[in-house]
Amino acid sequence: MGDDTWRKAGWAGAAIGVLAAGAAAGVAIERLTVGRSVREKARLALDSEGPYGALRGTPGRAVADDGTALYYEVDEAEDPAPAPRRRRLFGRRTPAPVTVVFSHGYCLNQDSWHFQRAALRGVVRTVHWDQRSHGRSDRGVAQAGPDGVPVSIDQLGRDLKAVLDAAAPDGPLVLIGHSMGGMTIMALADRHPELIRDRVVGVGFVGTSAGKLAEVSYGLPMAGVNAVRRVLPGVLKALGSQAELVERGRRATADLFAGLIKKYSFSSKDVDPAVVRFAERMIESTPIDVVAEFYPAFAEHDKGAALAAFRELPVLALAGDRDLVTPSSHTEAIADLLPDAELVIVPDAGHLVMLEHPEAVTDRIADLLARVGAVPHPGPERPGRDPETADSRTP
């Protein structure tokens, strides 16, 4: 890297260091009482014993328009709903079983829906897929080599279309997306409104945004965040070209990295350590050059107009009230554009709300599926349903 890039990297590093001070302080306190080797052994124990992310389905591969192989898995319903349970929705019949398609967020993979997948397994047909360059999907072909281009949200929407064509070529669809996955659904609607009109019977947006992500402060002073934003794309690109060196650095600073992940993923103090470690593993597995390829897409994301395609559909808009990555105000903005949407703000929840408060998220998704006739309506007496787990602001 040239001197100018390194100088920018130094400024960005200093700024990021200040922004991470809270997490770093927590790690420093932990180091006073727990040795590094003990912490490493604890992480290894959680890796070997943690049950999360172990669910697997029937594998398949779709091919994106640039030739990238996209990995997906299908969980079939064991007892498809008989015809009388299916409904006519807004003038459409749903004669075939519904397929629920889950799209994950940035630096995650399909396993981030572990709890929801476990709850729906065998009840309804589901498709879980890995976004390009994430999980078991191949690295993006368009991003390869010295002439590679950054990923766009529009590209991700086209990727989702390829997955639907391969894994669910016909029949009604329910689309569920977290964070970047929700943006992917918006991009699909922007490019293929006819698919939404003809086949989609319900949508769930979880901790996502329709745009204006450049205004997010991540719970920090905006001046510092803006300073980092100005140089971060170039720094990430330069660091991506030194991926092996950076990955060694990430491993050497695993404690600080873990502290940052916890701060920006969860809000509750009593999150299961195995769940926290599960999130760490997913994020750690995302190479720095992939982080760099995707980062510019979020500043450019603006899909508020595309939401019009969902106006006549049952929509769930859900977020954690302490989400620092895509604040709940962005979910409220989605609900404002879709006035018939069910808006749910989950108390004491961060960005990975589906892992932090899985019952609240699963309950609301189940309600959405019941509304579209994909599963029997559970009714208020459903076992395990706790009306206090979510602050529902349904119009």
C-alpha positions as CSV (number, residue, x, y, z in Angstrom):
1,M,0.0,0.0,0.0
2,G,1.2,3.6,-0.7
3,D,2.1,6.1,2.0
4,D,-1.2,8.0,1.5
5,T,-3.2,4.8,2.0
6,W,-1.3,3.9,5.1
7,R,-1.8,7.4,6.4
8,K,-5.5,7.1,5.9
9,A,-5.4,3.6,7.4
10,G,-3.7,5.1,10.5
11,W,-6.4,7.8,10.9
12,A,-9.1,5.3,10.4
13,G,-7.5,2.9,12.8
14,A,-7.3,5.6,15.4
15,A,-10.9,6.6,14.9
16,I,-12.1,3.0,15.0
17,G,-10.0,2.5,18.2
18,V,-11.8,5.3,19.9
19,L,-15.2,4.0,18.7
20,A,-14.3,0.6,20.1
21,A,-13.2,1.9,23.5
22,G,-16.3,0.6,25.3
23,A,-15.8,-2.9,24.1
24,A,-12.1,-2.8,24.6
25,A,-12.6,-1.6,28.2
26,G,-14.8,-4.6,28.9
27,V,-12.2,-6.9,27.4
28,A,-9.4,-5.3,29.5
29,I,-11.4,-5.8,32.7
30,E,-11.9,-9.5,31.7
31,R,-8.2,-9.9,31.2
32,L,-7.5,-8.9,34.8
33,T,-9.4,-11.9,36.1
34,V,-9.3,-14.5,33.3
35,G,-6.1,-15.6,31.5
36,R,-5.9,-15.6,27.7
37,S,-5.4,-19.4,27.6
38,V,-8.5,-19.9,29.7
39,R,-10.6,-17.7,27.4
40,E,-9.3,-19.6,24.3
41,K,-10.2,-22.9,25.9
42,A,-13.6,-21.6,26.7
43,R,-14.1,-20.6,23.0
44,L,-12.9,-24.0,21.8
45,A,-15.3,-25.7,24.3
46,L,-18.2,-23.6,23.0
47,D,-17.2,-24.4,19.4
48,S,-17.3,-28.2,20.0
49,E,-20.4,-28.3,22.2
50,G,-22.5,-25.5,20.9
51,P,-25.6,-27.0,19.0
52,Y,-26.2,-24.0,16.9
53,G,-25.8,-24.1,13.2
54,A,-25.9,-27.9,13.0
55,L,-29.3,-28.1,11.1
56,R,-28.9,-29.2,7.5
57,G,-31.3,-29.8,4.7
58,T,-31.3,-31.1,1.1
59,P,-28.5,-29.2,-0.6
60,G,-28.7,-27.4,-4.0
61,R,-26.9,-24.8,-6.1
62,A,-28.2,-22.0,-8.1
63,V,-26.2,-20.1,-10.7
64,A,-26.2,-16.3,-10.6
65,D,-26.1,-14.2,-13.7
66,D,-22.3,-13.7,-13.4
67,G,-21.7,-17.5,-13.0
68,T,-21.4,-17.5,-9.2
69,A,-22.6,-20.7,-7.6
70,L,-25.1,-20.0,-4.8
71,Y,-25.6,-22.7,-2.1
72,Y,-29.0,-23.3,-0.7
73,E,-30.8,-26.0,1.4
74,V,-34.4,-27.1,1.4
75,D,-36.3,-28.4,4.4
76,E,-39.5,-30.1,3.1
77,A,-42.8,-30.0,5.0
78,E,-43.6,-33.4,6.5
79,D,-47.3,-32.8,6.4
80,P,-48.3,-30.2,3.8
81,A,-51.4,-28.3,4.8
82,P,-54.5,-29.8,3.2
83,A,-56.3,-27.7,0.6
84,P,-59.1,-26.4,3.0
85,R,-56.5,-24.6,5.1
86,R,-55.2,-22.6,2.2
87,R,-56.7,-19.2,1.6
88,R,-57.6,-16.8,-1.1
89,L,-55.4,-13.8,-0.5
90,F,-56.1,-10.4,-2.2
91,G,-57.7,-12.2,-5.2
92,R,-55.1,-15.0,-5.4
93,R,-55.4,-18.6,-4.7
94,T,-52.6,-20.6,-3.0
95,P,-53.3,-24.1,-4.4
96,A,-49.7,-25.3,-3.7
97,P,-47.8,-25.4,-0.4
98,V,-46.1,-22.2,0.5
99,T,-42.3,-22.0,0.4
100,V,-40.7,-19.7,3.0
101,V,-37.3,-18.3,1.8
102,F,-34.9,-16.9,4.4
103,S,-32.2,-14.5,3.4
104,H,-29.4,-13.7,5.9
105,G,-27.4,-10.5,6.7
106,Y,-23.9,-9.2,6.1
107,C,-21.0,-11.3,7.4
108,L,-23.5,-14.0,8.4
109,N,-24.8,-17.1,6.7
110,Q,-28.0,-19.2,6.5
111,D,-27.3,-20.7,10.0
112,S,-28.2,-17.3,11.5
113,W,-31.8,-18.4,11.3
114,H,-31.1,-21.5,13.4
115,F,-33.9,-21.1,15.9
116,Q,-36.6,-20.2,13.3
117,R,-35.4,-23.1,11.1
118,A,-35.7,-25.5,14.1
119,A,-39.2,-24.3,14.9
120,L,-40.5,-24.6,11.3
121,R,-38.7,-27.8,10.4
122,G,-41.2,-30.2,8.9
123,V,-44.1,-27.8,9.4
124,V,-43.7,-25.8,6.2
125,R,-41.3,-25.9,3.2
126,T,-38.3,-23.6,3.8
127,V,-35.3,-22.6,1.7
128,H,-32.2,-21.2,3.4
129,W,-29.4,-19.8,1.2
130,D,-26.0,-18.3,1.6
131,Q,-25.4,-14.9,-0.1
132,R,-22.5,-14.8,-2.6
133,S,-19.1,-15.0,-0.9
134,H,-20.8,-16.0,2.4
135,G,-21.2,-19.5,4.0
136,R,-21.0,-22.3,1.5
137,S,-21.7,-20.2,-1.6
138,D,-18.8,-19.5,-4.0
139,R,-16.9,-16.2,-4.0
140,G,-18.6,-13.7,-6.4
141,V,-17.3,-14.1,-9.9
142,A,-17.8,-10.5,-10.7
143,Q,-15.7,-9.5,-7.7
144,A,-12.7,-11.7,-8.6
145,G,-9.4,-10.5,-9.8
146,P,-7.8,-7.1,-10.1
147,D,-10.7,-5.8,-12.2
148,G,-13.4,-7.1,-9.7
149,V,-16.2,-4.8,-8.8
150,P,-17.8,-4.2,-5.4
151,V,-21.1,-6.0,-4.8
152,S,-24.4,-4.0,-5.2
153,I,-27.6,-4.7,-3.5
154,D,-29.1,-4.9,-6.9
155,Q,-26.8,-7.9,-7.6
156,L,-28.0,-9.6,-4.5
157,G,-31.6,-9.2,-5.6
158,R,-30.7,-10.9,-8.9
159,D,-29.0,-13.6,-6.8
160,L,-32.2,-14.2,-4.9
161,K,-34.1,-14.5,-8.2
162,A,-31.7,-17.2,-9.3
163,V,-32.2,-19.1,-6.0
164,L,-36.0,-18.9,-6.3
165,D,-35.8,-20.2,-9.9
166,A,-33.8,-23.2,-8.7
167,A,-35.3,-24.0,-5.3
168,A,-38.9,-22.7,-5.6
169,P,-39.7,-22.3,-9.3
170,D,-43.5,-22.3,-8.7
171,G,-46.0,-22.0,-6.0
172,P,-46.6,-19.2,-3.4
173,L,-43.7,-17.6,-1.6
174,V,-43.1,-15.9,1.8
175,L,-39.8,-14.0,1.8
176,I,-38.0,-13.3,5.1
177,G,-34.9,-11.2,5.3
178,H,-32.6,-10.0,8.0
179,S,-30.5,-6.8,7.6
180,M,-28.8,-7.2,4.2
181,G,-31.2,-10.0,3.5
182,G,-34.2,-7.6,3.8
183,M,-32.4,-5.2,1.4
184,T,-32.0,-8.2,-1.0
185,I,-35.7,-8.7,-1.0
186,M,-36.3,-5.0,-1.7
187,A,-33.9,-5.3,-4.7
188,L,-35.8,-8.3,-6.0
189,A,-39.0,-6.4,-5.8
190,D,-37.4,-3.4,-7.6
191,R,-36.3,-5.5,-10.5
192,H,-39.2,-8.1,-10.6
193,P,-42.4,-6.5,-9.3
194,E,-44.3,-9.0,-11.4
195,L,-42.9,-11.9,-9.3
196,I,-44.0,-10.2,-6.1
197,R,-47.5,-9.6,-7.6
198,D,-47.9,-13.1,-8.9
199,R,-46.3,-15.3,-6.3
200,V,-45.4,-13.6,-3.1
201,V,-48.1,-13.9,-0.4
202,G,-46.2,-12.5,2.6
203,V,-43.0,-10.7,3.6
204,G,-40.9,-10.4,6.8
205,F,-38.4,-7.6,7.3
206,V,-36.2,-8.2,10.3
207,G,-33.7,-5.5,11.5
208,T,-33.3,-4.0,8.0
209,S,-33.4,-0.7,6.2
210,A,-34.8,0.8,3.0
211,G,-32.0,3.4,2.8
212,K,-30.3,6.4,4.5
213,L,-27.7,4.1,6.2
214,A,-25.1,6.9,5.9
215,E,-27.1,8.6,8.7
216,V,-26.6,5.7,11.2
217,S,-24.3,6.7,14.1
218,Y,-23.8,3.2,15.6
219,G,-24.6,4.7,19.0
220,L,-21.5,6.9,18.7
221,P,-20.7,10.6,18.1
222,M,-21.6,11.3,14.5
223,A,-18.5,13.4,13.8
224,G,-16.3,10.4,14.5
225,V,-18.4,8.1,12.5
226,N,-18.4,10.4,9.5
227,A,-14.6,10.7,9.7
228,V,-14.3,6.9,9.6
229,R,-16.8,6.6,6.7
230,R,-14.8,9.0,4.5
231,V,-11.7,6.8,4.6
232,L,-13.0,3.4,5.4
233,P,-13.9,2.2,1.9
234,G,-10.3,2.8,0.6
235,V,-8.8,1.4,3.8
236,L,-10.9,-1.8,3.5
237,K,-10.0,-2.2,-0.1
238,A,-6.3,-1.8,0.7
239,L,-6.6,-4.2,3.6
240,G,-8.5,-6.7,1.4
241,S,-5.4,-6.9,-0.8
242,Q,-3.4,-8.0,2.2
243,A,-6.0,-10.5,3.4
244,E,-3.7,-13.1,4.8
245,L,-1.8,-10.5,7.0
246,V,-5.1,-9.0,8.2
247,E,-6.6,-12.4,9.1
248,R,-3.6,-13.1,11.2
249,G,-4.2,-9.7,12.9
250,R,-7.8,-10.6,13.5
251,R,-6.8,-13.8,15.2
252,A,-4.3,-12.1,17.4
253,T,-6.9,-9.6,18.6
254,A,-9.7,-12.2,19.0
255,D,-10.7,-10.8,22.4
256,L,-11.3,-7.3,21.2
257,F,-13.0,-8.6,18.1
258,A,-15.3,-10.7,20.2
259,G,-16.1,-7.7,22.4
260,L,-17.1,-5.6,19.3
261,I,-19.3,-8.4,17.9
262,K,-21.1,-8.7,21.2
263,K,-21.6,-4.9,21.5
264,Y,-23.0,-4.6,18.0
265,S,-25.0,-7.8,17.8
266,F,-26.7,-8.1,21.2
267,S,-28.2,-5.9,23.9
268,S,-29.2,-8.3,26.7
269,K,-26.7,-9.0,29.4
270,D,-27.9,-12.6,29.8
271,V,-27.4,-13.9,26.2
272,D,-26.4,-17.5,26.2
273,P,-22.5,-17.5,25.7
274,A,-22.9,-20.3,23.2
275,V,-25.1,-18.1,21.1
276,V,-22.6,-15.2,21.3
277,R,-19.8,-17.6,20.3
278,F,-22.0,-18.9,17.4
279,A,-22.4,-15.3,16.1
280,E,-18.6,-14.8,16.5
281,R,-17.9,-17.9,14.4
282,M,-20.2,-16.7,11.6
283,I,-18.7,-13.2,11.5
284,E,-15.1,-14.5,11.9
285,S,-15.6,-16.8,8.9
286,T,-16.2,-13.8,6.6
287,P,-12.8,-12.9,5.0
288,I,-11.7,-9.2,5.1
289,D,-11.7,-8.9,1.3
290,V,-15.4,-10.0,1.3
291,V,-16.1,-7.4,4.0
292,A,-14.4,-4.8,1.7
293,E,-16.4,-6.0,-1.4
294,F,-19.7,-5.6,0.3
295,Y,-19.2,-2.4,2.4
296,P,-19.8,0.2,-0.3
297,A,-23.2,-1.3,-1.2
298,F,-24.8,-0.1,2.0
299,A,-24.2,3.6,1.5
300,E,-25.7,3.4,-2.0
301,H,-28.8,1.3,-0.9
302,D,-32.0,3.2,-1.5
303,K,-35.1,1.0,-2.0
304,G,-37.9,2.9,-0.4
305,A,-39.8,3.1,-3.7
306,A,-39.5,-0.6,-4.2
307,L,-41.6,-1.2,-1.0
308,A,-44.7,-0.2,-3.0
309,A,-44.7,-3.8,-4.4
310,F,-45.6,-5.1,-0.9
311,R,-48.5,-2.7,-0.1
312,E,-51.2,-5.2,-0.6
313,L,-49.4,-8.1,1.2
314,P,-49.2,-9.2,4.8
315,V,-45.9,-7.7,6.0
316,L,-44.0,-8.1,9.3
317,A,-41.6,-5.3,10.1
318,L,-39.6,-6.3,13.2
319,A,-36.5,-4.9,14.9
320,G,-34.7,-4.8,18.3
321,D,-35.2,-1.6,20.2
322,R,-31.4,-1.3,20.8
323,D,-30.2,-2.2,17.3
324,L,-27.1,-0.1,16.7
325,V,-26.5,-1.3,13.1
326,T,-29.9,-0.8,11.5
327,P,-31.8,1.1,14.2
328,S,-35.4,0.4,14.9
329,S,-36.3,3.8,13.4
330,H,-35.4,2.3,10.0
331,T,-37.9,-0.5,10.5
332,E,-40.5,2.1,11.6
333,A,-39.8,4.0,8.4
334,I,-40.6,0.8,6.4
335,A,-43.8,0.4,8.3
336,D,-44.7,4.0,7.6
337,L,-44.4,3.2,3.9
338,L,-46.5,0.1,4.4
339,P,-49.3,1.3,6.7
340,D,-50.9,-2.2,6.9
341,A,-47.7,-3.8,8.1
342,E,-47.4,-5.3,11.5
343,L,-44.7,-3.3,13.3
344,V,-43.0,-5.1,16.2
345,I,-40.2,-3.6,18.3
346,V,-38.6,-6.2,20.5
347,P,-37.4,-4.8,23.9
348,D,-33.8,-5.2,25.0
349,A,-32.7,-6.6,21.7
350,G,-29.8,-5.8,19.3
351,H,-29.1,-6.4,15.7
352,L,-29.1,-10.2,15.9
353,V,-32.6,-10.2,17.4
354,M,-33.5,-13.6,15.9
355,L,-30.7,-15.1,17.9
356,E,-31.0,-13.0,21.0
357,H,-34.8,-13.3,21.4
358,P,-35.7,-16.3,19.2
359,E,-39.1,-16.9,20.7
360,A,-40.3,-13.4,19.9
361,V,-39.1,-13.5,16.3
362,T,-40.3,-17.1,15.7
363,D,-43.8,-16.3,17.2
364,R,-44.2,-13.3,14.8
365,I,-43.0,-15.2,11.8
366,A,-45.5,-18.0,12.7
367,D,-48.3,-15.5,13.0
368,L,-47.3,-14.2,9.5
369,L,-47.4,-17.7,8.1
370,A,-50.8,-18.3,9.7
371,R,-52.1,-15.1,8.1
372,V,-51.2,-16.4,4.6
373,G,-52.5,-19.9,5.3
374,A,-49.0,-21.6,5.2
375,V,-49.6,-23.1,8.7
376,P,-52.7,-23.6,10.9
377,H,-53.5,-20.5,12.8
378,P,-52.0,-21.0,16.3
379,G,-54.5,-18.9,18.3
380,P,-53.7,-17.0,21.5
381,E,-53.3,-20.2,23.5
382,R,-50.2,-21.3,21.5
383,P,-47.8,-23.0,24.0
384,G,-44.8,-20.9,24.7
385,R,-46.2,-17.7,23.4
386,D,-45.4,-14.8,25.7
387,P,-47.1,-11.5,24.8
388,E,-44.6,-9.6,26.9
389,T,-41.6,-10.6,24.7
390,A,-42.4,-8.0,22.1
391,D,-43.7,-4.4,21.9
392,S,-46.2,-4.8,19.1
393,R,-47.2,-1.6,17.5
394,T,-49.7,-3.0,15.0
395,P,-51.8,-0.4,13.3
